[in-house]
Amino acid sequence: MPTAPIMEPSDLITHKNGRQRKMVGANLLSENMRDVDRGETSSPEPEVEEEAEGLIRGSDSEDRRRHKARPGIRGELGNILLLLFLYVLQGIPLGLAGSIPLILQSKNVSYKDQAFFSFVFWPFSLKLFWAPLVDALYFSRFGRRKSWLVPTQYLLGLFMLYLSLTVNSLLQSETGPCVVTLTAVFFMLAFLAATQDIAVDGWALTMLSRENVGYASTCNSVGQTAGYFLGNVLFLALESADFCNKYLRLEPKDTGIVTLSDFLFFWGIVFLVSTTLVAIFKRENEHGKGKRKVPEETQGVMETYKLLFSIIKMRTVFTFCVLLLTAKIGFSAADAVTGLKLVEAGVPKEQLALLAVPMVPLQILLPVIISKYTAGPRPLDVFYKAFPFRLLIGLEYALLVWWTPSVKQEGGFPVYYFAIVLLSYALHQVALYSMYVACMAFHAKVSDPLIGGTYMTLLNTVTNLGGNWPSTVALWMVDPLTSKECQGAVGQSCGSSEEAGLCVKEGGFCVTTLDGYYVESVVCVVIGLAWWVWLGKKMRRLQEQRPAAWRCRINQ
C-alpha cells in the first residue's frame, strides 16, 4: 500500500504504510507514519485495485454465462463492516506509535532518542520484503488469510496488554524514558500491523463479490484513518489533564480521563476478543447467492523475489528508484522536526493533534482535485512544479518555530496563533498532496500491466522509504548541530548531557546559542533546490521514455 499524505512520518507533527497515514497533528511530528502512510494518511491502495481489476477481468466471461443475481451492497454489508473494523484495528497501534514522540518530547528526551524511536515507522515502508511469505505460506483448512490474520492480531493484543503493565515504568524511570525498549516494543506493534495489513488486503479481494470489490479501498482508507484518529488524536486529548479540565470536566483533576496504560489495556482486550470471534465464526471462503468463487493466484516465494529483482535491474526503474529515495531530503527537517520543536516551545501536544479535525475535508478533496491535473501523459510535471513551493513552506515552518516563544502568553497561546499554524499546515498539504498524487499517477502509468500489483507495490515501497530515512537522519542530526554554552558557572560547558548536568550542579544553566533545527532547515532547502535543478529535470525526462523501457523482460 502506498503511504498517502495523511499518515508523510506528520508534516508539521509523522510518521501512514508504508502507509504513513497520519493525522494533521500527528503530521506536525513527521511524515513517516503517514502510514502511518495515508501514505504520505488517504488514498486507495494501488496494489489492491490492480489485483481487483485482474479478478474482475477474469470473472467477466463467467458472469456473462451464468447471469447470476447481483448481491448488492446490502447483501454484503456484514463483510464490508468486518473489513472496515479490521482496518480500524490496524490504525490503532499506528496512532499510538505516532503519539509517543510527543509524549517523549514533553519529557525532554534528546533528538537522537527521537531519531532512534522513528525506526518504529519503517515496517510499513518495508513490508514488501515479507509480503511474498504472507501470500504463499498458509494452512488451507484454516484459510489463506486467517492463517496470518488471527495469530498476528492475537500478538498485537498481547503486546498491548504487556505494554499496559509496563509503559508507565518505561516512560518514567529514574534515568528517563527507556527509549530502546519502547522502540523495540512499538516496532513489533508496527511490524505486526503491517503484516495484518497484507493479510486483510488479500482477503478483501475474495471476501467481497465482483460488484462490490471496489469498496475494499474505501474500507482501507476510512478504517485506517479512523483507527489512527482514535489512537492518536482522541487519545492525546483524553490523556491531557489540561484539555479534560478545560472542556470535559466540572471539577479539575491532575490527570486526564484515560491514561496510556488504560488505553492500551482496553484495545488489547478488544483485539483478543474480536480476533477470537473472527477465528470461530467467520469462514474465509463463503460463496453464497450471487457470489462467485474467485480462484486466488498463488505465486511461489522465490518466483516473487526473482520478479522483484528483475524489475529493479531495469535501467529506468533503477534510476527512478534512486530519485525517489533522494527527493524528500529537502523536506526532512520540516516534516520530522517541526512538530517536536513546537511542543518544546510550549505548544500543547493535544492542541496540535486536534488540528487534524478541521483538516480532514481538505485531505479528502485534495486528491480528487489534483488528480484532474495528473491524468495526462506527464503527471510528474505537477510533482516538479509543487517541489519548490514545499521547500519554501519548510522555511516558513522554521519561522513559525522561531516566532512561537514570543507569542506564548500566561494562559497559553492566542486563537490567531493556532489559525496561522492551521493555515501553514493547509498550504503544506496542498504541496504534499500534489507531489504524492502525481507520483502515484506515474506509478500507475509505467507499471507493467502483466505484473501491475508487484510493480506498483515496489514503487510505493521505495517512495515511502524515501520519506522515512531522511526523517530519521534529520532527527538524529539536530543535537550535533546545536550549540550550547554554560552561563553562571565558570569553566563549565554544555556539550553533552553529562556536561550540562555539571553546569547545573555548579549553579549555572545551559543556553542554546545555535539551534540545530534552523541549521538543518537551511541546509535541507539548499539540498532540495539543488535536487530540483539537476535531478528534478532528470525525473521529468523519465516521462519521455517509451513504454517498452518500463516493461519487465521476464514477461517478454
C-alpha positions as CSV (number, residue, x, y, z in Angstrom):
1,M,0.0,0.0,0.0
2,P,1.2,3.5,-0.6
3,T,1.8,5.9,2.1
4,A,-0.8,8.6,1.4
5,P,-0.2,12.0,2.7
6,I,-2.1,11.5,5.8
7,M,0.0,9.4,7.6
8,E,4.3,11.6,5.5
9,P,6.3,10.5,9.4
10,S,3.4,14.4,10.3
11,D,4.1,17.1,8.2
12,L,4.2,19.7,10.8
13,I,3.6,16.6,13.7
14,T,5.0,11.6,11.3
15,H,5.3,9.4,10.9
16,K,0.6,6.3,7.1
17,N,2.1,2.5,5.5
18,G,4.4,2.2,4.5
19,R,1.4,3.5,4.8
20,Q,2.3,6.6,6.9
21,R,-1.3,7.7,7.2
22,K,-1.0,10.4,9.7
23,M,-3.4,12.9,11.0
24,V,-2.6,16.6,10.9
25,G,-1.4,17.0,14.4
26,A,0.5,13.8,14.1
27,N,1.8,15.1,10.8
28,L,3.3,18.1,12.6
29,L,5.7,15.4,14.0
30,S,7.0,13.7,11.0
31,E,6.0,12.3,7.7
32,N,6.9,8.7,8.1
33,M,3.7,7.4,9.6
34,R,1.6,8.9,7.1
35,D,1.5,5.1,7.2
36,V,1.3,5.5,9.2
37,D,1.1,6.2,5.1
38,R,-2.2,7.6,4.0
39,G,0.7,7.4,2.8
40,E,2.3,10.1,2.7
41,T,-2.6,9.4,5.7
42,S,-5.6,8.6,2.4
43,S,-5.9,7.1,-1.0
44,P,-6.9,3.7,-2.3
45,E,-4.2,1.1,-2.3
46,P,-2.9,0.8,-5.9
47,E,-1.9,-2.9,-5.5
48,V,-5.3,-3.8,-4.2
49,E,-7.0,-2.0,-7.1
50,E,-4.7,-3.7,-9.6
51,E,-5.4,-7.1,-8.2
52,A,-9.1,-6.3,-8.0
53,E,-9.2,-5.3,-11.7
54,G,-7.4,-8.6,-12.6
55,L,-10.0,-10.6,-10.7
56,I,-12.8,-8.6,-12.4
57,R,-11.5,-9.2,-15.9
58,G,-11.0,-12.9,-15.1
59,S,-14.6,-13.3,-14.0
60,D,-16.4,-11.3,-16.7
61,S,-16.9,-14.2,-19.1
62,E,-18.1,-16.5,-16.3
63,D,-20.6,-13.9,-15.0
64,R,-22.0,-13.3,-18.5
65,R,-22.6,-17.1,-18.9
66,R,-24.3,-17.6,-15.6
67,H,-26.4,-14.4,-15.3
68,K,-26.5,-14.6,-11.5
69,A,-28.4,-12.0,-9.5
70,R,-26.1,-9.3,-8.2
71,P,-25.9,-9.3,-4.4
72,G,-25.7,-5.5,-4.0
73,I,-24.1,-3.8,-1.1
74,R,-26.9,-4.8,1.3
75,G,-26.2,-8.5,0.8
76,E,-22.5,-8.0,1.8
77,L,-22.9,-5.3,4.4
78,G,-21.6,-7.6,7.0
79,N,-18.4,-8.3,5.1
80,I,-17.9,-4.6,4.4
81,L,-18.3,-3.8,8.1
82,L,-15.9,-6.5,9.0
83,L,-13.3,-5.2,6.6
84,L,-13.8,-1.7,8.0
85,F,-13.4,-2.9,11.5
86,L,-10.2,-4.8,10.7
87,Y,-8.7,-1.7,9.1
88,V,-9.7,0.4,12.2
89,L,-7.9,-2.1,14.4
90,Q,-4.9,-1.7,12.2
91,G,-4.8,2.0,12.7
92,I,-4.9,1.9,16.5
93,P,-1.3,0.8,17.1
94,L,-0.1,3.2,14.4
95,G,-1.9,6.1,16.1
96,L,-0.4,5.1,19.5
97,A,3.0,4.9,18.0
98,G,2.5,8.4,16.5
99,S,1.6,9.8,19.9
100,I,4.7,8.5,21.7
101,P,7.2,11.1,20.2
102,L,5.0,13.9,21.5
103,I,5.0,12.3,25.0
104,L,8.8,11.8,24.8
105,Q,9.3,15.4,23.8
106,S,7.3,16.6,26.8
107,K,9.8,14.6,28.9
108,N,12.8,16.4,27.3
109,V,14.4,13.4,25.6
110,S,17.2,14.1,23.1
111,Y,16.6,14.3,19.4
112,K,18.9,11.3,19.0
113,D,16.4,9.3,21.1
114,Q,13.6,10.6,18.8
115,A,15.6,9.5,15.8
116,F,16.0,6.1,17.3
117,F,12.3,5.8,18.0
118,S,11.5,6.9,14.4
119,F,12.5,3.4,13.3
120,V,9.1,2.3,14.6
121,F,7.6,3.8,11.5
122,W,9.7,1.8,9.0
123,P,7.8,-1.5,8.8
124,F,5.0,-0.2,6.6
125,S,7.7,1.0,4.2
126,L,9.5,-2.4,4.1
127,K,6.6,-4.8,4.2
128,L,7.2,-5.7,0.5
129,F,10.1,-7.8,1.7
130,W,8.0,-10.3,3.7
131,A,4.7,-9.9,1.8
132,P,5.5,-12.9,-0.5
133,L,5.8,-15.1,2.6
134,V,2.3,-14.0,3.8
135,D,0.8,-14.7,0.4
136,A,2.4,-18.1,-0.1
137,L,2.6,-19.8,3.3
138,Y,-0.7,-20.8,5.0
139,F,-2.9,-23.6,6.3
140,S,-5.5,-24.2,3.6
141,R,-8.1,-25.7,6.1
142,F,-8.0,-22.7,8.3
143,G,-7.9,-20.2,5.5
144,R,-5.2,-18.4,3.5
145,R,-5.7,-15.0,5.1
146,K,-6.9,-16.1,8.5
147,S,-3.6,-18.2,8.9
148,W,-1.8,-14.9,9.3
149,L,-4.6,-12.5,10.5
150,V,-5.6,-14.5,13.6
151,P,-2.1,-15.0,15.1
152,T,-1.0,-11.5,14.1
153,Q,-3.9,-9.9,15.9
154,Y,-3.5,-12.1,18.9
155,L,0.1,-11.0,19.2
156,L,-1.0,-7.3,18.8
157,G,-3.4,-7.8,21.6
158,L,-0.9,-9.5,23.9
159,F,1.8,-6.8,23.2
160,M,-0.8,-4.1,24.1
161,L,-1.6,-5.9,27.4
162,Y,2.1,-6.2,28.1
163,L,2.6,-2.5,27.4
164,S,-0.3,-1.6,29.6
165,L,1.6,-3.1,32.6
166,T,5.0,-1.7,31.7
167,V,4.6,1.5,29.8
168,N,4.5,3.8,32.8
169,S,7.8,2.4,34.1
170,L,9.3,2.7,30.6
171,L,8.3,6.3,30.4
172,Q,9.0,7.4,34.0
173,S,12.2,5.6,35.1
174,E,14.7,7.4,37.2
175,T,17.2,7.8,34.3
176,G,14.4,9.0,31.9
177,P,12.3,7.1,29.4
178,C,13.6,3.7,28.3
179,V,13.7,4.7,24.6
180,V,15.4,1.4,23.4
181,T,12.7,-0.8,25.0
182,L,9.9,1.5,23.9
183,T,11.3,1.4,20.3
184,A,11.6,-2.4,20.3
185,V,8.0,-3.0,21.5
186,F,6.4,-0.4,19.3
187,F,8.5,-1.6,16.3
188,M,6.9,-5.0,16.9
189,L,3.5,-3.5,17.0
190,A,4.1,-1.7,13.7
191,F,5.5,-4.9,12.2
192,L,2.5,-6.9,13.2
193,A,0.1,-4.2,12.0
194,A,1.9,-4.2,8.6
195,T,1.6,-8.0,8.4
196,Q,-2.1,-7.7,9.3
197,D,-2.4,-5.2,6.5
198,I,-1.0,-7.6,4.0
199,A,-3.5,-10.3,5.1
200,V,-6.5,-8.0,5.1
201,D,-5.7,-6.5,1.7
202,G,-5.6,-10.0,0.2
203,W,-8.7,-11.2,2.0
204,A,-10.7,-8.1,0.8
205,L,-10.4,-9.3,-2.8
206,T,-12.2,-12.5,-2.2
207,M,-14.4,-11.5,0.8
208,L,-16.4,-9.2,-1.5
209,S,-18.2,-10.0,-4.7
210,R,-17.1,-8.7,-8.1
211,E,-19.7,-5.9,-8.0
212,N,-18.6,-4.7,-4.5
213,V,-14.8,-5.3,-4.5
214,G,-14.3,-1.6,-5.1
215,Y,-15.4,-0.9,-1.5
216,A,-12.2,-2.6,-0.3
217,S,-10.1,0.5,-0.9
218,T,-12.8,2.7,0.8
219,C,-12.8,0.5,3.9
220,N,-9.0,0.7,3.9
221,S,-8.9,4.5,3.6
222,V,-11.7,5.2,6.1
223,G,-10.9,2.4,8.5
224,Q,-7.2,3.1,8.9
225,T,-7.7,6.8,9.1
226,A,-10.4,6.4,11.8
227,G,-8.1,4.0,13.8
228,Y,-5.2,6.4,13.6
229,F,-7.5,9.2,14.8
230,L,-8.7,7.1,17.8
231,G,-5.1,6.0,18.7
232,N,-3.6,9.4,18.3
233,V,-5.8,12.5,18.3
234,L,-8.5,11.1,20.7
235,F,-6.0,9.5,23.0
236,L,-3.9,12.6,23.3
237,A,-7.0,14.7,24.0
238,L,-8.4,12.4,26.7
239,E,-4.9,11.8,28.2
240,S,-4.3,15.6,28.7
241,A,-5.3,16.9,32.1
242,D,-5.5,20.5,30.8
243,F,-7.8,19.6,27.9
244,C,-10.1,17.4,30.0
245,N,-10.3,20.1,32.8
246,K,-11.0,22.8,30.3
247,Y,-13.6,21.1,28.1
248,L,-14.8,17.9,29.7
249,R,-14.9,18.3,33.5
250,L,-16.7,20.4,36.0
251,E,-14.1,19.8,38.7
252,P,-10.4,19.8,37.7
253,K,-8.1,16.9,38.3
254,D,-4.4,16.2,38.0
255,T,-4.8,13.5,35.3
256,G,-6.7,13.1,32.1
257,I,-9.8,10.9,31.7
258,V,-7.7,8.0,30.4
259,T,-4.0,7.1,30.8
260,L,-1.8,5.4,28.2
261,S,-1.9,2.2,30.3
262,D,-5.7,2.2,30.4
263,F,-5.9,2.9,26.7
264,L,-3.5,0.1,25.8
265,F,-5.4,-2.4,28.1
266,F,-8.8,-1.6,26.6
267,W,-7.6,-2.1,23.0
268,G,-5.6,-5.2,23.9
269,I,-8.8,-6.8,25.2
270,V,-10.7,-5.6,22.0
271,F,-8.0,-7.2,19.8
272,L,-8.2,-10.5,21.7
273,V,-12.0,-10.7,21.8
274,S,-12.6,-9.7,18.2
275,T,-9.9,-12.0,16.9
276,T,-11.4,-14.9,18.7
277,L,-14.8,-14.1,17.2
278,V,-13.4,-13.9,13.7
279,A,-11.5,-17.1,14.1
280,I,-14.6,-19.0,15.3
281,F,-17.5,-17.6,13.3
282,K,-16.1,-16.1,10.1
283,R,-15.4,-18.6,7.3
284,E,-12.9,-17.3,4.8
285,N,-14.3,-18.8,1.7
286,E,-18.1,-18.3,1.7
287,H,-19.9,-18.5,-1.6
288,G,-23.5,-17.6,-1.2
289,K,-26.1,-16.4,-3.6
290,G,-24.9,-14.0,-6.3
291,K,-21.2,-14.6,-5.4
292,R,-18.6,-16.4,-7.4
293,K,-15.7,-18.4,-6.2
294,V,-12.5,-16.4,-7.0
295,P,-9.5,-18.6,-7.7
296,E,-6.6,-16.9,-6.0
297,E,-3.3,-17.0,-7.7
298,T,-0.5,-18.3,-5.5
299,Q,2.9,-17.4,-6.7
300,G,6.0,-19.1,-5.2
301,V,8.1,-17.1,-2.8
302,M,11.2,-17.4,-4.8
303,E,9.4,-16.6,-8.0
304,T,8.1,-13.3,-6.4
305,Y,11.6,-12.3,-5.2
306,K,13.1,-13.0,-8.6
307,L,10.4,-10.9,-10.2
308,L,11.1,-8.0,-7.8
309,F,14.8,-8.3,-8.6
310,S,14.2,-8.3,-12.3
311,I,12.1,-5.1,-12.0
312,I,14.8,-3.3,-10.0
313,K,17.5,-4.3,-12.5
314,M,15.8,-2.3,-15.3
315,R,17.7,0.9,-16.0
316,T,14.6,3.2,-16.0
317,V,13.2,1.7,-12.8
318,F,16.6,1.8,-11.0
319,T,17.0,5.4,-12.0
320,F,13.5,6.3,-10.8
321,C,14.0,4.5,-7.5
322,V,17.2,6.4,-6.8
323,L,15.4,9.7,-7.5
324,L,12.5,8.6,-5.2
325,L,15.0,7.8,-2.4
326,T,16.6,11.2,-2.5
327,A,13.7,13.5,-3.5
328,K,12.5,14.2,0.1
329,I,15.8,15.1,1.7
330,G,14.9,18.7,1.3
331,F,11.7,18.3,3.3
332,S,13.1,16.2,6.1
333,A,13.8,18.9,8.7
334,A,10.3,20.5,8.3
335,D,8.4,17.2,8.2
336,A,10.3,15.3,11.0
337,V,11.3,18.0,13.5
338,T,8.9,20.9,13.3
339,G,6.1,19.4,15.5
340,L,8.6,18.4,18.1
341,K,10.1,21.9,18.2
342,L,6.6,23.3,18.7
343,V,6.0,21.0,21.6
344,E,9.4,22.0,23.0
345,A,8.4,25.7,22.7
346,G,5.3,25.0,24.9
347,V,2.5,24.3,22.4
348,P,0.2,21.6,24.0
349,K,0.6,18.3,22.1
350,E,-3.2,17.7,22.3
351,Q,-3.8,21.1,20.6
352,L,-1.5,20.1,17.8
353,A,-3.2,16.8,17.4
354,L,-6.7,18.4,17.3
355,L,-5.6,20.3,14.2
356,A,-6.4,17.1,12.4
357,V,-10.1,17.5,12.7
358,P,-10.6,20.7,10.6
359,M,-8.1,19.3,8.0
360,V,-10.0,16.1,7.2
361,P,-12.3,17.7,4.5
362,L,-9.2,19.2,2.8
363,Q,-7.4,15.9,2.8
364,I,-10.4,14.2,1.2
365,L,-10.9,16.8,-1.5
366,L,-7.2,17.4,-2.5
367,P,-6.6,14.1,-4.2
368,V,-9.8,14.4,-6.2
369,I,-8.9,17.9,-7.4
370,I,-5.3,17.2,-8.1
371,S,-6.0,14.0,-10.0
372,K,-7.6,16.1,-12.7
373,Y,-4.1,17.6,-13.5
374,T,-2.2,14.3,-13.2
375,A,-4.4,12.3,-15.5
376,G,-2.5,13.2,-18.7
377,P,0.7,11.8,-20.1
378,R,3.0,13.9,-18.0
379,P,1.9,13.6,-14.3
380,L,5.4,14.3,-12.9
381,D,5.1,17.9,-14.2
382,V,2.8,18.5,-11.3
383,F,5.4,16.9,-8.9
384,Y,8.1,19.2,-10.3
385,K,6.1,22.4,-10.0
386,A,5.0,21.7,-6.5
387,F,8.5,20.9,-5.3
388,P,9.9,24.4,-4.7
389,F,6.7,25.5,-3.0
390,R,7.0,22.7,-0.5
391,L,10.6,23.8,0.1
392,L,9.5,27.4,0.8
393,I,6.9,26.1,3.2
394,G,9.7,24.3,5.1
395,L,11.4,27.7,5.6
396,E,8.1,29.1,6.8
397,Y,7.8,26.3,9.3
398,A,11.2,27.4,10.7
399,L,10.0,30.9,11.0
400,L,6.9,29.6,12.8
401,V,9.0,27.8,15.3
402,W,11.2,30.9,15.9
403,W,8.1,33.1,16.4
404,T,6.3,30.7,18.7
405,P,8.0,31.6,22.1
406,S,7.3,35.3,21.6
407,V,3.5,34.6,21.1
408,K,3.1,32.5,24.2
409,Q,1.0,34.1,26.9
410,E,0.4,33.2,30.6
411,G,-2.7,31.3,29.7
412,G,-1.3,29.6,26.6
413,F,-1.4,30.7,23.0
414,P,-4.0,33.0,21.4
415,V,-6.5,31.7,18.9
416,Y,-4.9,33.6,16.0
417,Y,-1.6,31.6,16.6
418,F,-3.4,28.3,16.0
419,A,-5.1,29.8,13.0
420,I,-1.7,30.6,11.5
421,V,-0.4,27.1,12.3
422,L,-3.5,25.6,10.6
423,L,-3.1,27.8,7.5
424,S,0.6,26.8,7.3
425,Y,-0.3,23.1,7.5
426,A,-3.1,23.5,4.9
427,L,-0.6,25.1,2.4
428,H,1.8,22.3,3.2
429,Q,-0.9,19.7,2.5
430,V,-1.6,21.2,-0.9
431,A,2.1,20.9,-2.0
432,L,2.4,17.5,-0.4
433,Y,-0.7,16.0,-2.0
434,S,0.3,17.5,-5.4
435,M,3.6,15.6,-5.3
436,Y,2.0,12.5,-3.8
437,V,-0.9,12.2,-6.3
438,A,1.4,12.9,-9.2
439,C,3.8,10.2,-8.1
440,M,1.1,7.7,-7.7
441,A,-0.3,8.6,-11.1
442,F,3.1,8.0,-12.7
443,H,3.4,4.7,-10.9
444,A,0.1,3.5,-12.4
445,K,1.2,4.9,-15.9
446,V,4.5,3.0,-16.1
447,S,3.7,-0.2,-14.2
448,D,3.8,-3.3,-16.5
449,P,0.2,-4.4,-16.6
450,L,1.2,-8.1,-16.6
451,I,2.7,-7.7,-13.1
452,G,0.9,-4.5,-12.0
453,G,0.4,-5.4,-8.4
454,T,4.0,-6.3,-7.7
455,Y,5.3,-3.4,-9.8
456,M,3.2,-0.8,-8.1
457,T,3.9,-2.2,-4.6
458,L,7.7,-2.0,-5.3
459,L,7.5,1.7,-6.4
460,N,5.2,2.6,-3.5
461,T,7.6,0.9,-1.0
462,V,10.6,2.9,-2.4
463,T,8.5,6.1,-2.2
464,N,7.7,5.5,1.4
465,L,11.3,4.6,2.3
466,G,12.4,7.8,0.6
467,G,10.5,9.7,3.2
468,N,11.5,7.6,6.2
469,W,15.2,7.5,6.1
470,P,15.7,11.3,5.7
471,S,13.4,12.0,8.6
472,T,15.4,9.6,10.8
473,V,18.6,11.3,9.8
474,A,17.1,14.8,10.3
475,L,16.1,13.9,13.9
476,W,19.5,12.3,14.6
477,M,21.4,15.4,13.5
478,V,19.5,18.1,15.5
479,D,21.6,17.6,18.6
480,P,25.1,17.5,17.0
481,L,24.3,20.7,15.0
482,T,23.1,22.5,18.2
483,S,25.5,24.7,20.1
484,K,25.0,25.5,23.8
485,E,27.0,27.3,26.4
486,C,27.0,27.3,30.2
487,Q,26.2,30.6,31.9
488,G,26.6,31.3,35.6
489,A,29.3,28.6,36.2
490,V,32.9,29.4,35.1
491,G,34.8,26.7,33.2
492,Q,31.7,24.5,32.5
493,S,30.2,23.7,29.2
494,C,27.0,22.1,27.8
495,G,28.4,19.9,25.0
496,S,26.8,16.7,26.4
497,S,24.2,15.7,28.8
498,E,26.9,15.0,31.4
499,E,28.5,18.4,31.0
500,A,25.1,20.0,31.1
501,G,24.4,18.2,34.4
502,L,27.7,19.5,35.8
503,C,26.8,23.1,34.7
504,V,23.6,23.0,36.6
505,K,25.3,21.4,39.6
506,E,27.8,24.3,39.7
507,G,24.9,26.8,39.8
508,G,24.8,27.6,36.1
509,F,22.4,26.9,33.3
510,C,22.7,26.0,29.6
511,V,21.7,28.5,26.9
512,T,21.2,27.5,23.3
513,T,23.3,29.8,21.1
514,L,22.6,28.0,17.8
515,D,19.6,25.6,17.3
516,G,20.4,22.7,15.0
517,Y,16.9,22.8,13.7
518,Y,17.4,26.1,12.0
519,V,20.7,24.9,10.5
520,E,19.0,21.8,9.2
521,S,16.2,23.8,7.8
522,V,18.5,25.9,5.7
523,V,20.8,23.0,4.6
524,C,17.8,20.9,3.6
525,V,16.3,23.7,1.5
526,V,19.7,24.2,-0.2
527,I,19.9,20.4,-0.9
528,G,16.3,20.4,-2.1
529,L,16.9,23.3,-4.5
530,A,20.0,21.5,-5.9
531,W,18.0,18.3,-6.3
532,W,15.2,20.2,-8.1
533,V,17.5,22.0,-10.5
534,W,19.5,18.9,-11.6
535,L,17.8,15.7,-10.6
536,G,14.2,17.1,-10.9
537,K,14.7,17.6,-14.6
538,K,16.0,14.1,-14.9
539,M,12.9,12.8,-13.3
540,R,10.7,14.8,-15.7
541,R,12.6,13.3,-18.6
542,L,11.7,9.8,-17.5
543,Q,8.2,10.6,-18.7
544,E,9.6,10.7,-22.3
545,Q,10.8,7.1,-22.1
546,R,8.9,4.6,-24.4
547,P,6.5,2.2,-22.7
548,A,8.9,-0.7,-23.6
549,A,11.5,0.8,-21.3
550,W,9.3,0.1,-18.3
551,R,8.3,-3.5,-19.2
552,C,9.9,-6.3,-17.3
553,R,12.0,-8.6,-19.5
554,I,10.7,-11.6,-17.7
555,N,7.4,-11.1,-19.5
556,Q,8.9,-10.8,-23.0
